[in-house]
């Protein structure tokens, strides 16, 4: 079984559940340095268009996709990303900003065994610029 590339904390899951209740299905895109540094950005599903240069890290909180730009994935592919939440407002366009919280990422380096399994599995799916749908892209 492959180790997940992306996980969440209980606090993040609670906020995601609140946002889903208010806005419907969501998606995340791991920012590469614009719009609030390198914070994970939360959008209503399909509001942020992903394409062939976006890689699906995985799904959190059920079926909420988490995407990352391919160039940034090159740097982060050896780490497991954990989406967490802290008090405060980010400066970006992320959906949680009005709630008085902001999503952040914590990470850990995969063990040698985990890295070997992920390497054998190959690169995760990329977005399809021609098949954008309610999940923010096609995997």
C-alpha positions in Angstrom: 0.0 0.0 0.0 1.3 3.4 -1.0 1.8 6.0 1.7 -0.4 9.0 1.2 1.3 12.1 -0.3 -1.2 14.4 1.5 -2.9 14.1 4.9 -4.8 16.4 7.2 -5.0 17.1 10.9 -8.3 16.8 12.9 -8.5 20.6 13.1 -8.1 20.9 9.3 -10.8 18.3 8.8 -13.2 20.2 11.1 -12.7 23.4 9.1 -13.0 21.6 5.8 -16.3 20.1 6.9 -17.6 23.6 7.8 -16.5 25.0 4.4 -18.1 22.1 2.6 -21.4 22.6 4.5 -21.3 26.3 3.5 -20.0 26.1 0.0 -20.3 22.5 -1.3 -17.4 20.4 -2.7 -13.9 21.9 -2.4 -10.5 21.5 -3.9 -7.0 22.6 -2.8 -4.0 23.8 -4.7 -0.6 24.0 -3.1 0.6 27.5 -3.9 4.1 27.8 -5.2 4.9 31.1 -3.6 2.3 33.6 -4.8 -0.8 34.6 -2.9 0.2 34.0 0.7 3.6 32.4 0.3 3.4 28.6 0.0 0.1 28.1 1.8 -2.4 25.5 0.5 -5.2 27.4 -1.2 -8.8 26.2 -0.7 -11.4 26.8 -3.4 -14.9 25.7 -4.3 -14.4 22.7 -6.6 -13.7 23.8 -10.2 -13.1 27.4 -9.2 -9.3 27.0 -9.7 -8.6 25.5 -13.1 -5.9 22.8 -13.1 -4.2 21.6 -16.2 -1.4 19.5 -17.5 1.2 21.2 -15.3 -0.7 20.3 -12.1 -0.2 17.1 -10.3 -2.8 15.4 -8.0 -1.2 14.8 -4.6 -4.2 12.9 -3.4 -7.6 13.4 -1.8 -8.4 14.6 1.7 -11.5 14.6 3.8 -13.2 12.1 1.6 -13.0 13.2 -2.0 -11.4 16.7 -1.8 -8.6 16.8 -4.3 -5.2 18.4 -3.5 -3.2 19.6 -6.5 0.3 21.0 -6.8 2.1 22.6 -9.7 4.5 20.2 -11.5 7.6 22.4 -10.9 6.9 22.6 -7.2 6.2 18.9 -7.1 9.8 18.2 -8.2 10.9 19.8 -4.9 8.3 18.3 -2.7 8.0 14.8 -4.1 10.1 13.4 -1.3 7.8 14.7 1.5 4.4 13.9 2.8 2.3 17.1 3.1 0.0 17.5 6.1 -2.6 20.2 5.8 -3.2 21.9 9.1 -5.0 25.0 10.3 -4.0 27.9 12.6 -5.8 31.0 13.8 -5.3 34.1 11.7 -6.2 35.4 8.3 -4.0 34.7 5.3 -3.5 37.4 2.7 -4.6 35.2 -0.2 -7.8 34.2 -1.9 -8.3 31.0 0.0 -11.9 30.2 1.0 -11.2 29.9 4.8 -9.9 33.5 5.1 -13.2 35.0 6.4 -13.4 32.3 9.0 -10.5 33.7 11.0 -8.2 30.7 10.3 -5.7 29.8 7.6 -4.5 26.5 6.2 -0.8 25.8 6.4 1.3 22.8 5.5 3.5 20.7 7.6 5.7 18.1 6.1 7.9 15.1 6.8 10.4 13.4 4.5 9.3 9.9 3.4 11.3 7.0 4.8 13.5 5.2 2.3 10.9 2.4 2.2 8.1 4.8 1.5 10.1 6.6 -1.2 10.9 3.4 -2.9 7.2 2.4 -3.0 6.2 5.8 -4.4 9.0 5.6 -7.0 7.8 2.2 -8.2 4.3 3.6 -8.5 5.4 6.4 -10.9 4.4 10.0 -11.0 0.9 10.8 -9.7 -1.8 11.8 -12.2 -1.8 15.2 -13.9 -4.7 17.5 -14.5 -6.3 17.3 -17.9 -6.8 20.8 -19.5 -9.6 19.4 -21.7 -11.7 17.6 -19.0 -12.1 20.1 -16.2 -15.0 19.1 -14.0 -16.5 19.5 -10.6 -13.4 18.2 -8.8 -11.2 20.9 -10.3 -9.7 18.6 -13.0 -9.5 15.1 -14.2 -7.1 12.6 -12.6 
